[in-house]
């Protein structure tokens, strides 16, 4: 399990964290009070909390990694199917 944990931590710290930050930096100011944007930010926070748990607490590592995968998959679906189309409606060419 520790190899999986190491790979997860590297992925999160070198790719995903910057991706979350970039989405927030670019998208929040476009529709700051929109429930979809708020949901996006809340899900980023939830995944960051889970990342902290994975990093510091091995007692439920398997469950945490599984849950993180489920949250990330649902988050990507939400962004691609609901959030990004909504934002496209509000942007000019
Ligand atoms: Fe996101």
PDB file of the backbone (N, CA, C, O) and the ligand in Angstrom, with CONECT records:
HET    LIG  A 101       1
ATOM      1  N   UNK A   1       0.825  -1.223   0.000  1.00  0.00           N
ATOM      2  CA  UNK A   1       0.000   0.000   0.000  1.00  0.00           C
ATOM      3  C   UNK A   1       0.846   1.256   0.000  1.00  0.00           C
ATOM      4  O   UNK A   1       0.433   2.287  -0.529  1.00  0.00           O
ATOM      5  N   UNK A   2       2.062   1.174   0.606  1.00  0.00           N
ATOM      6  CA  UNK A   2       2.856   2.407   0.697  1.00  0.00           C
ATOM      7  C   UNK A   2       3.281   2.895  -0.682  1.00  0.00           C
ATOM      8  O   UNK A   2       3.398   4.103  -0.891  1.00  0.00           O
ATOM      9  N   UNK A   3       3.518   1.978  -1.640  1.00  0.00           N
ATOM     10  CA  UNK A   3       3.856   2.413  -2.990  1.00  0.00           C
ATOM     11  C   UNK A   3       2.721   3.184  -3.629  1.00  0.00           C
ATOM     12  O   UNK A   3       2.942   4.189  -4.305  1.00  0.00           O
ATOM     13  N   UNK A   4       1.497   2.708  -3.410  1.00  0.00           N
ATOM     14  CA  UNK A   4       0.322   3.410  -3.935  1.00  0.00           C
ATOM     15  C   UNK A   4       0.193   4.776  -3.266  1.00  0.00           C
ATOM     16  O   UNK A   4      -0.100   5.778  -3.919  1.00  0.00           O
ATOM     17  N   UNK A   5       0.414   4.797  -1.958  1.00  0.00           N
ATOM     18  CA  UNK A   5       0.340   6.071  -1.235  1.00  0.00           C
ATOM     19  C   UNK A   5       1.362   7.058  -1.784  1.00  0.00           C
ATOM     20  O   UNK A   5       1.033   8.221  -2.019  1.00  0.00           O
ATOM     21  N   UNK A   6       2.591   6.611  -1.991  1.00  0.00           N
ATOM     22  CA  UNK A   6       3.623   7.498  -2.524  1.00  0.00           C
ATOM     23  C   UNK A   6       3.229   8.037  -3.896  1.00  0.00           C
ATOM     24  O   UNK A   6       3.384   9.227  -4.173  1.00  0.00           O
ATOM     25  N   UNK A   7       2.723   7.158  -4.747  1.00  0.00           N
ATOM     26  CA  UNK A   7       2.310   7.600  -6.091  1.00  0.00           C
ATOM     27  C   UNK A   7       1.172   8.606  -5.998  1.00  0.00           C
ATOM     28  O   UNK A   7       1.148   9.601  -6.722  1.00  0.00           O
ATOM     29  N   UNK A   8       0.219   8.334  -5.093  1.00  0.00           N
ATOM     30  CA  UNK A   8      -0.895   9.273  -4.909  1.00  0.00           C
ATOM     31  C   UNK A   8      -0.381  10.637  -4.458  1.00  0.00           C
ATOM     32  O   UNK A   8      -0.773  11.666  -5.010  1.00  0.00           O
ATOM     33  N   UNK A   9       0.499  10.646  -3.453  1.00  0.00           N
ATOM     34  CA  UNK A   9       0.991  11.917  -2.913  1.00  0.00           C
ATOM     35  C   UNK A   9       1.738  12.710  -3.984  1.00  0.00           C
ATOM     36  O   UNK A   9       1.573  13.925  -4.089  1.00  0.00           O
ATOM     37  N   UNK A  10       2.554  12.027  -4.773  1.00  0.00           N
ATOM     38  CA  UNK A  10       3.286  12.713  -5.847  1.00  0.00           C
ATOM     39  C   UNK A  10       2.307  13.280  -6.874  1.00  0.00           C
ATOM     40  O   UNK A  10       2.443  14.423  -7.311  1.00  0.00           O
ATOM     41  N   UNK A  11       1.316  12.466  -7.253  1.00  0.00           N
ATOM     42  CA  UNK A  11       0.308  12.933  -8.216  1.00  0.00           C
ATOM     43  C   UNK A  11      -0.443  14.147  -7.669  1.00  0.00           C
ATOM     44  O   UNK A  11      -0.620  15.145  -8.368  1.00  0.00           O
ATOM     45  N   UNK A  12      -0.875  14.053  -6.427  1.00  0.00           N
ATOM     46  CA  UNK A  12      -1.652  15.154  -5.847  1.00  0.00           C
ATOM     47  C   UNK A  12      -0.817  16.427  -5.744  1.00  0.00           C
ATOM     48  O   UNK A  12      -1.265  17.510  -6.120  1.00  0.00           O
ATOM     49  N   UNK A  13       0.392  16.282  -5.232  1.00  0.00           N
ATOM     50  CA  UNK A  13       1.218  17.459  -4.939  1.00  0.00           C
ATOM     51  C   UNK A  13       1.820  18.093  -6.191  1.00  0.00           C
ATOM     52  O   UNK A  13       2.057  19.300  -6.218  1.00  0.00           O
ATOM     53  N   UNK A  14       2.067  17.295  -7.223  1.00  0.00           N
ATOM     54  CA  UNK A  14       2.716  17.858  -8.414  1.00  0.00           C
ATOM     55  C   UNK A  14       1.735  18.182  -9.535  1.00  0.00           C
ATOM     56  O   UNK A  14       2.052  18.981 -10.416  1.00  0.00           O
ATOM     57  N   UNK A  15       0.559  17.582  -9.518  1.00  0.00           N
ATOM     58  CA  UNK A  15      -0.398  17.809 -10.619  1.00  0.00           C
ATOM     59  C   UNK A  15      -1.731  18.368 -10.129  1.00  0.00           C
ATOM     60  O   UNK A  15      -2.150  19.449 -10.541  1.00  0.00           O
ATOM     61  N   UNK A  16      -2.392  17.620  -9.246  1.00  0.00           N
ATOM     62  CA  UNK A  16      -3.786  17.921  -8.934  1.00  0.00           C
ATOM     63  C   UNK A  16      -3.950  19.230  -8.159  1.00  0.00           C
ATOM     64  O   UNK A  16      -4.863  20.009  -8.432  1.00  0.00           O
ATOM     65  N   UNK A  17      -3.073  19.463  -7.206  1.00  0.00           N
ATOM     66  CA  UNK A  17      -3.188  20.685  -6.402  1.00  0.00           C
ATOM     67  C   UNK A  17      -3.081  21.928  -7.282  1.00  0.00           C
ATOM     68  O   UNK A  17      -3.850  22.876  -7.123  1.00  0.00           O
ATOM     69  N   UNK A  18      -2.128  21.920  -8.205  1.00  0.00           N
ATOM     70  CA  UNK A  18      -1.970  23.053  -9.123  1.00  0.00           C
ATOM     71  C   UNK A  18      -3.182  23.175 -10.042  1.00  0.00           C
ATOM     72  O   UNK A  18      -3.603  24.281 -10.381  1.00  0.00           O
ATOM     73  N   UNK A  19      -3.739  22.032 -10.442  1.00  0.00           N
ATOM     74  CA  UNK A  19      -4.917  22.039 -11.309  1.00  0.00           C
ATOM     75  C   UNK A  19      -6.117  22.661 -10.574  1.00  0.00           C
ATOM     76  O   UNK A  19      -6.823  23.501 -11.132  1.00  0.00           O
ATOM     77  N   UNK A  20      -6.338  22.245  -9.331  1.00  0.00           N
ATOM     78  CA  UNK A  20      -7.431  22.828  -8.536  1.00  0.00           C
ATOM     79  C   UNK A  20      -7.238  24.341  -8.406  1.00  0.00           C
ATOM     80  O   UNK A  20      -8.172  25.122  -8.593  1.00  0.00           O
ATOM     81  N   UNK A  21      -6.017  24.729  -8.083  1.00  0.00           N
ATOM     82  CA  UNK A  21      -5.712  26.143  -7.873  1.00  0.00           C
ATOM     83  C   UNK A  21      -5.956  26.955  -9.141  1.00  0.00           C
ATOM     84  O   UNK A  21      -6.495  28.061  -9.091  1.00  0.00           O
ATOM     85  N   UNK A  22      -5.551  26.394 -10.274  1.00  0.00           N
ATOM     86  CA  UNK A  22      -5.735  27.087 -11.542  1.00  0.00           C
ATOM     87  C   UNK A  22      -7.220  27.222 -11.882  1.00  0.00           C
ATOM     88  O   UNK A  22      -7.656  28.278 -12.340  1.00  0.00           O
ATOM     89  N   UNK A  23      -7.997  26.160 -11.660  1.00  0.00           N
ATOM     90  CA  UNK A  23      -9.441  26.239 -11.918  1.00  0.00           C
ATOM     91  C   UNK A  23     -10.068  27.341 -11.075  1.00  0.00           C
ATOM     92  O   UNK A  23     -10.865  28.136 -11.573  1.00  0.00           O
ATOM     93  N   UNK A  24      -9.705  27.383  -9.800  1.00  0.00           N
ATOM     94  CA  UNK A  24     -10.297  28.390  -8.916  1.00  0.00           C
ATOM     95  C   UNK A  24      -9.889  29.796  -9.351  1.00  0.00           C
ATOM     96  O   UNK A  24     -10.707  30.716  -9.368  1.00  0.00           O
ATOM     97  N   UNK A  25      -8.613  29.945  -9.702  1.00  0.00           N
ATOM     98  CA  UNK A  25      -8.104  31.263 -10.097  1.00  0.00           C
ATOM     99  C   UNK A  25      -8.806  31.771 -11.361  1.00  0.00           C
ATOM    100  O   UNK A  25      -9.113  32.958 -11.471  1.00  0.00           O
ATOM    101  N   UNK A  26      -9.055  30.876 -12.304  1.00  0.00           N
ATOM    102  CA  UNK A  26      -9.629  31.281 -13.583  1.00  0.00           C
ATOM    103  C   UNK A  26     -11.157  31.383 -13.505  1.00  0.00           C
ATOM    104  O   UNK A  26     -11.738  32.302 -14.082  1.00  0.00           O
ATOM    105  N   UNK A  27     -11.807  30.466 -12.807  1.00  0.00           N
ATOM    106  CA  UNK A  27     -13.264  30.333 -12.915  1.00  0.00           C
ATOM    107  C   UNK A  27     -14.067  31.085 -11.855  1.00  0.00           C
ATOM    108  O   UNK A  27     -15.170  31.551 -12.141  1.00  0.00           O
ATOM    109  N   UNK A  28     -13.540  31.212 -10.647  1.00  0.00           N
ATOM    110  CA  UNK A  28     -14.350  31.772  -9.556  1.00  0.00           C
ATOM    111  C   UNK A  28     -14.792  33.199  -9.860  1.00  0.00           C
ATOM    112  O   UNK A  28     -15.936  33.562  -9.587  1.00  0.00           O
ATOM    113  N   UNK A  29     -13.907  34.007 -10.415  1.00  0.00           N
ATOM    114  CA  UNK A  29     -14.276  35.406 -10.648  1.00  0.00           C
ATOM    115  C   UNK A  29     -15.294  35.558 -11.789  1.00  0.00           C
ATOM    116  O   UNK A  29     -15.935  36.602 -11.908  1.00  0.00           O
ATOM    117  N   UNK A  30     -15.446  34.520 -12.627  1.00  0.00           N
ATOM    118  CA  UNK A  30     -16.413  34.602 -13.723  1.00  0.00           C
ATOM    119  C   UNK A  30     -17.844  34.542 -13.204  1.00  0.00           C
ATOM    120  O   UNK A  30     -18.711  35.293 -13.653  1.00  0.00           O
ATOM    121  N   UNK A  31     -18.082  33.635 -12.246  1.00  0.00           N
ATOM    122  CA  UNK A  31     -19.429  33.461 -11.674  1.00  0.00           C
ATOM    123  C   UNK A  31     -19.288  33.247 -10.170  1.00  0.00           C
ATOM    124  O   UNK A  31     -19.553  32.150  -9.677  1.00  0.00           O
ATOM    125  N   UNK A  32     -18.877  34.269  -9.440  1.00  0.00           N
ATOM    126  CA  UNK A  32     -18.456  34.063  -8.051  1.00  0.00           C
ATOM    127  C   UNK A  32     -19.502  33.470  -7.114  1.00  0.00           C
ATOM    128  O   UNK A  32     -19.149  32.710  -6.213  1.00  0.00           O
ATOM    129  N   UNK A  33     -20.767  33.792  -7.300  1.00  0.00           N
ATOM    130  CA  UNK A  33     -21.788  33.312  -6.358  1.00  0.00           C
ATOM    131  C   UNK A  33     -22.605  32.155  -6.913  1.00  0.00           C
ATOM    132  O   UNK A  33     -23.601  31.750  -6.313  1.00  0.00           O
ATOM    133  N   UNK A  34     -22.194  31.632  -8.035  1.00  0.00           N
ATOM    134  CA  UNK A  34     -22.968  30.547  -8.657  1.00  0.00           C
ATOM    135  C   UNK A  34     -22.831  29.252  -7.861  1.00  0.00           C
ATOM    136  O   UNK A  34     -21.725  28.885  -7.464  1.00  0.00           O
ATOM    137  N   UNK A  35     -23.947  28.555  -7.626  1.00  0.00           N
ATOM    138  CA  UNK A  35     -23.889  27.304  -6.842  1.00  0.00           C
ATOM    139  C   UNK A  35     -22.941  26.258  -7.433  1.00  0.00           C
ATOM    140  O   UNK A  35     -22.330  25.494  -6.686  1.00  0.00           O
ATOM    141  N   UNK A  36     -22.809  26.214  -8.745  1.00  0.00           N
ATOM    142  CA  UNK A  36     -21.892  25.246  -9.363  1.00  0.00           C
ATOM    143  C   UNK A  36     -20.433  25.575  -9.031  1.00  0.00           C
ATOM    144  O   UNK A  36     -19.626  24.680  -8.781  1.00  0.00           O
ATOM    145  N   UNK A  37     -20.111  26.861  -9.033  1.00  0.00           N
ATOM    146  CA  UNK A  37     -18.747  27.273  -8.685  1.00  0.00           C
ATOM    147  C   UNK A  37     -18.476  26.985  -7.206  1.00  0.00           C
ATOM    148  O   UNK A  37     -17.396  26.527  -6.834  1.00  0.00           O
ATOM    149  N   UNK A  38     -19.484  27.265  -6.372  1.00  0.00           N
ATOM    150  CA  UNK A  38     -19.332  26.978  -4.938  1.00  0.00           C
ATOM    151  C   UNK A  38     -19.134  25.486  -4.726  1.00  0.00           C
ATOM    152  O   UNK A  38     -18.293  25.074  -3.927  1.00  0.00           O
ATOM    153  N   UNK A  39     -19.908  24.675  -5.439  1.00  0.00           N
ATOM    154  CA  UNK A  39     -19.743  23.218  -5.334  1.00  0.00           C
ATOM    155  C   UNK A  39     -18.340  22.798  -5.768  1.00  0.00           C
ATOM    156  O   UNK A  39     -17.713  21.969  -5.108  1.00  0.00           O
ATOM    157  N   UNK A  40     -17.844  23.356  -6.859  1.00  0.00           N
ATOM    158  CA  UNK A  40     -16.494  23.028  -7.324  1.00  0.00           C
ATOM    159  C   UNK A  40     -15.478  23.289  -6.209  1.00  0.00           C
ATOM    160  O   UNK A  40     -14.634  22.441  -5.916  1.00  0.00           O
ATOM    161  N   UNK A  41     -15.567  24.463  -5.597  1.00  0.00           N
ATOM    162  CA  UNK A  41     -14.609  24.827  -4.543  1.00  0.00           C
ATOM    163  C   UNK A  41     -14.765  23.912  -3.325  1.00  0.00           C
ATOM    164  O   UNK A  41     -13.773  23.490  -2.732  1.00  0.00           O
ATOM    165  N   UNK A  42     -16.004  23.609  -2.959  1.00  0.00           N
ATOM    166  CA  UNK A  42     -16.237  22.726  -1.807  1.00  0.00           C
ATOM    167  C   UNK A  42     -15.655  21.333  -2.053  1.00  0.00           C
ATOM    168  O   UNK A  42     -15.099  20.714  -1.147  1.00  0.00           O
ATOM    169  N   UNK A  43     -15.790  20.854  -3.281  1.00  0.00           N
ATOM    170  CA  UNK A  43     -15.241  19.536  -3.591  1.00  0.00           C
ATOM    171  C   UNK A  43     -13.717  19.553  -3.585  1.00  0.00           C
ATOM    172  O   UNK A  43     -13.085  18.580  -3.174  1.00  0.00           O
ATOM    173  N   UNK A  44     -13.124  20.657  -4.040  1.00  0.00           N
ATOM    174  CA  UNK A  44     -11.661  20.790  -3.947  1.00  0.00           C
ATOM    175  C   UNK A  44     -11.226  20.736  -2.481  1.00  0.00           C
ATOM    176  O   UNK A  44     -10.252  20.064  -2.141  1.00  0.00           O
ATOM    177  N   UNK A  45     -11.946  21.439  -1.626  1.00  0.00           N
ATOM    178  CA  UNK A  45     -11.624  21.448  -0.196  1.00  0.00           C
ATOM    179  C   UNK A  45     -11.749  20.048   0.391  1.00  0.00           C
ATOM    180  O   UNK A  45     -10.883  19.601   1.143  1.00  0.00           O
ATOM    181  N   UNK A  46     -12.833  19.357   0.042  1.00  0.00           N
ATOM    182  CA  UNK A  46     -13.055  17.994   0.565  1.00  0.00           C
ATOM    183  C   UNK A  46     -11.923  17.057   0.140  1.00  0.00           C
ATOM    184  O   UNK A  46     -11.438  16.257   0.939  1.00  0.00           O
ATOM    185  N   UNK A  47     -11.508  17.162  -1.118  1.00  0.00           N
ATOM    186  CA  UNK A  47     -10.410  16.307  -1.583  1.00  0.00           C
ATOM    187  C   UNK A  47      -9.096  16.702  -0.918  1.00  0.00           C
ATOM    188  O   UNK A  47      -8.258  15.842  -0.649  1.00  0.00           O
ATOM    189  N   UNK A  48      -8.909  17.986  -0.653  1.00  0.00           N
ATOM    190  CA  UNK A  48      -7.683  18.405   0.040  1.00  0.00           C
ATOM    191  C   UNK A  48      -7.656  17.881   1.471  1.00  0.00           C
ATOM    192  O   UNK A  48      -6.599  17.501   1.975  1.00  0.00           O
ATOM    193  N   UNK A  49      -8.823  17.860   2.131  1.00  0.00           N
ATOM    194  CA  UNK A  49      -8.908  17.296   3.480  1.00  0.00           C
ATOM    195  C   UNK A  49      -8.563  15.808   3.453  1.00  0.00           C
ATOM    196  O   UNK A  49      -7.854  15.300   4.322  1.00  0.00           O
ATOM    197  N   UNK A  50      -9.080  15.129   2.441  1.00  0.00           N
ATOM    198  CA  UNK A  50      -8.814  13.693   2.318  1.00  0.00           C
ATOM    199  C   UNK A  50      -7.335  13.443   2.018  1.00  0.00           C
ATOM    200  O   UNK A  50      -6.740  12.502   2.543  1.00  0.00           O
ATOM    201  N   UNK A  51      -6.754  14.280   1.181  1.00  0.00           N
ATOM    202  CA  UNK A  51      -5.311  14.199   0.910  1.00  0.00           C
ATOM    203  C   UNK A  51      -4.528  14.307   2.214  1.00  0.00           C
ATOM    204  O   UNK A  51      -3.594  13.538   2.439  1.00  0.00           O
ATOM    205  N   UNK A  52      -4.901  15.257   3.079  1.00  0.00           N
ATOM    206  CA  UNK A  52      -4.206  15.432   4.362  1.00  0.00           C
ATOM    207  C   UNK A  52      -4.320  14.180   5.214  1.00  0.00           C
ATOM    208  O   UNK A  52      -3.360  13.770   5.866  1.00  0.00           O
ATOM    209  N   UNK A  53      -5.511  13.573   5.204  1.00  0.00           N
ATOM    210  CA  UNK A  53      -5.719  12.342   5.965  1.00  0.00           C
ATOM    211  C   UNK A  53      -4.862  11.215   5.408  1.00  0.00           C
ATOM    212  O   UNK A  53      -4.240  10.473   6.167  1.00  0.00           O
ATOM    213  N   UNK A  54      -4.828  11.084   4.086  1.00  0.00           N
ATOM    214  CA  UNK A  54      -4.018  10.037   3.445  1.00  0.00           C
ATOM    215  C   UNK A  54      -2.546  10.234   3.789  1.00  0.00           C
ATOM    216  O   UNK A  54      -1.823   9.269   4.038  1.00  0.00           O
ATOM    217  N   UNK A  55      -2.113  11.481   3.799  1.00  0.00           N
ATOM    218  CA  UNK A  55      -0.695  11.781   4.049  1.00  0.00           C
ATOM    219  C   UNK A  55      -0.283  11.481   5.484  1.00  0.00           C
ATOM    220  O   UNK A  55       0.848  11.066   5.733  1.00  0.00           O
ATOM    221  N   UNK A  56      -1.206  11.693   6.434  1.00  0.00           N
ATOM    222  CA  UNK A  56      -0.812  11.661   7.842  1.00  0.00           C
ATOM    223  C   UNK A  56      -1.344  10.472   8.633  1.00  0.00           C
ATOM    224  O   UNK A  56      -0.836  10.175   9.714  1.00  0.00           O
ATOM    225  N   UNK A  57      -2.366   9.783   8.108  1.00  0.00           N
ATOM    226  CA  UNK A  57      -3.011   8.743   8.905  1.00  0.00           C
ATOM    227  C   UNK A  57      -3.160   7.465   8.082  1.00  0.00           C
ATOM    228  O   UNK A  57      -4.013   7.387   7.198  1.00  0.00           O
ATOM    229  N   UNK A  58      -2.338   6.477   8.373  1.00  0.00           N
ATOM    230  CA  UNK A  58      -2.371   5.228   7.599  1.00  0.00           C
ATOM    231  C   UNK A  58      -3.446   4.253   8.088  1.00  0.00           C
ATOM    232  O   UNK A  58      -3.647   3.200   7.484  1.00  0.00           O
ATOM    233  N   UNK A  59      -4.138   4.602   9.182  1.00  0.00           N
ATOM    234  CA  UNK A  59      -5.063   3.642   9.782  1.00  0.00           C
ATOM    235  C   UNK A  59      -6.242   3.316   8.872  1.00  0.00           C
ATOM    236  O   UNK A  59      -6.808   2.227   8.971  1.00  0.00           O
ATOM    237  N   UNK A  60      -6.621   4.230   7.996  1.00  0.00           N
ATOM    238  CA  UNK A  60      -7.728   3.980   7.064  1.00  0.00           C
ATOM    239  C   UNK A  60      -7.293   4.340   5.645  1.00  0.00           C
ATOM    240  O   UNK A  60      -8.074   4.873   4.856  1.00  0.00           O
ATOM    241  N   UNK A  61      -6.047   4.041   5.340  1.00  0.00           N
ATOM    242  CA  UNK A  61      -5.465   4.433   4.055  1.00  0.00           C
ATOM    243  C   UNK A  61      -6.228   3.851   2.871  1.00  0.00           C
ATOM    244  O   UNK A  61      -6.524   4.561   1.910  1.00  0.00           O
ATOM    245  N   UNK A  62      -6.546   2.561   2.936  1.00  0.00           N
ATOM    246  CA  UNK A  62      -7.254   1.934   1.818  1.00  0.00           C
ATOM    247  C   UNK A  62      -8.602   2.580   1.568  1.00  0.00           C
ATOM    248  O   UNK A  62      -8.950   2.877   0.426  1.00  0.00           O
ATOM    249  N   UNK A  63      -9.358   2.797   2.626  1.00  0.00           N
ATOM    250  CA  UNK A  63     -10.675   3.432   2.494  1.00  0.00           C
ATOM    251  C   UNK A  63     -10.540   4.855   1.964  1.00  0.00           C
ATOM    252  O   UNK A  63     -11.308   5.282   1.102  1.00  0.00           O
ATOM    253  N   UNK A  64      -9.557   5.583   2.489  1.00  0.00           N
ATOM    254  CA  UNK A  64      -9.368   6.982   2.055  1.00  0.00           C
ATOM    255  C   UNK A  64      -8.989   7.063   0.576  1.00  0.00           C
ATOM    256  O   UNK A  64      -9.509   7.903  -0.157  1.00  0.00           O
ATOM    257  N   UNK A  65      -8.086   6.192   0.146  1.00  0.00           N
ATOM    258  CA  UNK A  65      -7.674   6.206  -1.266  1.00  0.00           C
ATOM    259  C   UNK A  65      -8.853   5.855  -2.167  1.00  0.00           C
ATOM    260  O   UNK A  65      -9.046   6.472  -3.215  1.00  0.00           O
ATOM    261  N   UNK A  66      -9.640   4.863  -1.756  1.00  0.00           N
ATOM    262  CA  UNK A  66     -10.812   4.475  -2.545  1.00  0.00           C
ATOM    263  C   UNK A  66     -11.805   5.635  -2.628  1.00  0.00           C
ATOM    264  O   UNK A  66     -12.316   5.956  -3.701  1.00  0.00           O
ATOM    265  N   UNK A  67     -12.070   6.259  -1.471  1.00  0.00           N
ATOM    266  CA  UNK A  67     -13.010   7.380  -1.440  1.00  0.00           C
ATOM    267  C   UNK A  67     -12.496   8.538  -2.291  1.00  0.00           C
ATOM    268  O   UNK A  67     -13.269   9.176  -3.006  1.00  0.00           O
ATOM    269  N   UNK A  68     -11.194   8.808  -2.214  1.00  0.00           N
ATOM    270  CA  UNK A  68     -10.633   9.893  -3.028  1.00  0.00           C
ATOM    271  C   UNK A  68     -10.883   9.624  -4.511  1.00  0.00           C
ATOM    272  O   UNK A  68     -11.276  10.524  -5.253  1.00  0.00           O
ATOM    273  N   UNK A  69     -10.654   8.385  -4.934  1.00  0.00           N
ATOM    274  CA  UNK A  69     -10.893   8.035  -6.337  1.00  0.00           C
ATOM    275  C   UNK A  69     -12.338   8.265  -6.749  1.00  0.00           C
ATOM    276  O   UNK A  69     -12.611   8.770  -7.838  1.00  0.00           O
ATOM    277  N   UNK A  70     -13.259   7.891  -5.869  1.00  0.00           N
ATOM    278  CA  UNK A  70     -14.680   8.097  -6.178  1.00  0.00           C
ATOM    279  C   UNK A  70     -15.022   9.584  -6.247  1.00  0.00           C
ATOM    280  O   UNK A  70     -15.735  10.021  -7.150  1.00  0.00           O
ATOM    281  N   UNK A  71     -14.510  10.357  -5.287  1.00  0.00           N
ATOM    282  CA  UNK A  71     -14.778  11.797  -5.277  1.00  0.00           C
ATOM    283  C   UNK A  71     -14.209  12.470  -6.518  1.00  0.00           C
ATOM    284  O   UNK A  71     -14.869  13.309  -7.132  1.00  0.00           O
ATOM    285  N   UNK A  72     -12.985  12.104  -6.888  1.00  0.00           N
ATOM    286  CA  UNK A  72     -12.349  12.735  -8.045  1.00  0.00           C
ATOM    287  C   UNK A  72     -13.097  12.388  -9.331  1.00  0.00           C
ATOM    288  O   UNK A  72     -13.296  13.249 -10.187  1.00  0.00           O
ATOM    289  N   UNK A  73     -13.508  11.138  -9.466  1.00  0.00           N
ATOM    290  CA  UNK A  73     -14.239  10.745 -10.668  1.00  0.00           C
ATOM    291  C   UNK A  73     -15.563  11.513 -10.770  1.00  0.00           C
ATOM    292  O   UNK A  73     -15.915  12.021 -11.835  1.00  0.00           O
ATOM    293  N   UNK A  74     -16.292  11.590  -9.648  1.00  0.00           N
ATOM    294  CA  UNK A  74     -17.567  12.322  -9.652  1.00  0.00           C
ATOM    295  C   UNK A  74     -17.338  13.806  -9.912  1.00  0.00           C
ATOM    296  O   UNK A  74     -18.130  14.454 -10.596  1.00  0.00           O
ATOM    297  N   UNK A  75     -16.250  14.338  -9.364  1.00  0.00           N
ATOM    298  CA  UNK A  75     -15.921  15.756  -9.540  1.00  0.00           C
ATOM    299  C   UNK A  75     -15.636  16.056 -11.016  1.00  0.00           C
ATOM    300  O   UNK A  75     -16.116  17.054 -11.554  1.00  0.00           O
ATOM    301  N   UNK A  76     -14.864  15.198 -11.657  1.00  0.00           N
ATOM    302  CA  UNK A  76     -14.537  15.408 -13.073  1.00  0.00           C
ATOM    303  C   UNK A  76     -15.811  15.344 -13.915  1.00  0.00           C
ATOM    304  O   UNK A  76     -16.001  16.152 -14.824  1.00  0.00           O
ATOM    305  N   UNK A  77     -16.680  14.382 -13.608  1.00  0.00           N
ATOM    306  CA  UNK A  77     -17.956  14.277 -14.347  1.00  0.00           C
ATOM    307  C   UNK A  77     -18.790  15.542 -14.173  1.00  0.00           C
ATOM    308  O   UNK A  77     -19.345  16.071 -15.136  1.00  0.00           O
ATOM    309  N   UNK A  78     -18.870  16.021 -12.920  1.00  0.00           N
ATOM    310  CA  UNK A  78     -19.638  17.240 -12.639  1.00  0.00           C
ATOM    311  C   UNK A  78     -19.075  18.422 -13.436  1.00  0.00           C
ATOM    312  O   UNK A  78     -19.830  19.179 -14.047  1.00  0.00           O
ATOM    313  N   UNK A  79     -17.766  18.576 -13.428  1.00  0.00           N
ATOM    314  CA  UNK A  79     -17.176  19.717 -14.138  1.00  0.00           C
ATOM    315  C   UNK A  79     -17.430  19.605 -15.641  1.00  0.00           C
ATOM    316  O   UNK A  79     -17.832  20.576 -16.282  1.00  0.00           O
ATOM    317  N   UNK A  80     -17.197  18.431 -16.190  1.00  0.00           N
ATOM    318  CA  UNK A  80     -17.319  18.280 -17.643  1.00  0.00           C
ATOM    319  C   UNK A  80     -18.766  18.356 -18.125  1.00  0.00           C
ATOM    320  O   UNK A  80     -19.041  18.891 -19.198  1.00  0.00           O
ATOM    321  N   UNK A  81     -19.688  17.817 -17.325  1.00  0.00           N
ATOM    322  CA  UNK A  81     -21.085  17.736 -17.789  1.00  0.00           C
ATOM    323  C   UNK A  81     -21.941  18.926 -17.371  1.00  0.00           C
ATOM    324  O   UNK A  81     -22.922  19.246 -18.042  1.00  0.00           O
ATOM    325  N   UNK A  82     -21.579  19.591 -16.262  1.00  0.00           N
ATOM    326  CA  UNK A  82     -22.439  20.660 -15.767  1.00  0.00           C
ATOM    327  C   UNK A  82     -21.718  22.007 -15.662  1.00  0.00           C
ATOM    328  O   UNK A  82     -22.196  23.018 -16.176  1.00  0.00           O
ATOM    329  N   UNK A  83     -20.572  22.007 -14.994  1.00  0.00           N
ATOM    330  CA  UNK A  83     -19.914  23.290 -14.726  1.00  0.00           C
ATOM    331  C   UNK A  83     -19.368  23.936 -16.002  1.00  0.00           C
ATOM    332  O   UNK A  83     -19.658  25.101 -16.273  1.00  0.00           O
ATOM    333  N   UNK A  84     -18.589  23.200 -16.779  1.00  0.00           N
ATOM    334  CA  UNK A  84     -17.964  23.806 -17.950  1.00  0.00           C
ATOM    335  C   UNK A  84     -19.002  24.246 -18.988  1.00  0.00           C
ATOM    336  O   UNK A  84     -18.859  25.333 -19.547  1.00  0.00           O
ATOM    337  N   UNK A  85     -20.048  23.444 -19.270  1.00  0.00           N
ATOM    338  CA  UNK A  85     -21.080  23.939 -20.175  1.00  0.00           C
ATOM    339  C   UNK A  85     -21.758  25.209 -19.659  1.00  0.00           C
ATOM    340  O   UNK A  85     -22.070  26.108 -20.440  1.00  0.00           O
ATOM    341  N   UNK A  86     -21.986  25.284 -18.343  1.00  0.00           N
ATOM    342  CA  UNK A  86     -22.584  26.492 -17.774  1.00  0.00           C
ATOM    343  C   UNK A  86     -21.684  27.701 -18.000  1.00  0.00           C
ATOM    344  O   UNK A  86     -22.153  28.772 -18.386  1.00  0.00           O
ATOM    345  N   UNK A  87     -20.398  27.523 -17.758  1.00  0.00           N
ATOM    346  CA  UNK A  87     -19.464  28.638 -17.941  1.00  0.00           C
ATOM    347  C   UNK A  87     -19.408  29.059 -19.410  1.00  0.00           C
ATOM    348  O   UNK A  87     -19.338  30.248 -19.721  1.00  0.00           O
ATOM    349  N   UNK A  88     -19.439  28.092 -20.290  1.00  0.00           N
ATOM    350  CA  UNK A  88     -19.413  28.417 -21.724  1.00  0.00           C
ATOM    351  C   UNK A  88     -20.594  29.297 -22.114  1.00  0.00           C
ATOM    352  O   UNK A  88     -20.476  30.157 -22.988  1.00  0.00           O
ATOM    353  N   UNK A  89     -21.737  29.076 -21.458  1.00  0.00           N
ATOM    354  CA  UNK A  89     -22.923  29.889 -21.758  1.00  0.00           C
ATOM    355  C   UNK A  89     -22.721  31.360 -21.368  1.00  0.00           C
ATOM    356  O   UNK A  89     -23.357  32.255 -21.924  1.00  0.00           O
ATOM    357  N   UNK A  90     -21.833  31.588 -20.412  1.00  0.00           N
ATOM    358  CA  UNK A  90     -21.654  32.938 -19.898  1.00  0.00           C
ATOM    359  C   UNK A  90     -20.460  33.663 -20.508  1.00  0.00           C
ATOM    360  O   UNK A  90     -20.200  34.820 -20.180  1.00  0.00           O
ATOM    361  N   UNK A  91     -19.746  32.996 -21.382  1.00  0.00           N
ATOM    362  CA  UNK A  91     -18.563  33.617 -21.970  1.00  0.00           C
ATOM    363  C   UNK A  91     -18.834  34.022 -23.423  1.00  0.00           C
ATOM    364  O   UNK A  91     -19.641  33.405 -24.119  1.00  0.00           O
ATOM    365  N   UNK A  92     -18.154  35.048 -23.847  1.00  0.00           N
ATOM    366  CA  UNK A  92     -18.191  35.405 -25.268  1.00  0.00           C
ATOM    367  C   UNK A  92     -17.165  34.544 -25.987  1.00  0.00           C
ATOM    368  O   UNK A  92     -16.371  33.851 -25.352  1.00  0.00           O
ATOM    369  N   UNK A  93     -17.186  34.590 -27.304  1.00  0.00           N
ATOM    370  CA  UNK A  93     -16.214  33.837 -28.098  1.00  0.00           C
ATOM    371  C   UNK A  93     -14.796  34.207 -27.694  1.00  0.00           C
ATOM    372  O   UNK A  93     -13.836  33.676 -28.253  1.00  0.00           O
TER     373      UNK A  93
HETATM  374 FE   LIG A 101     -11.927  20.765 -10.164  1.00  0.00          FE
END
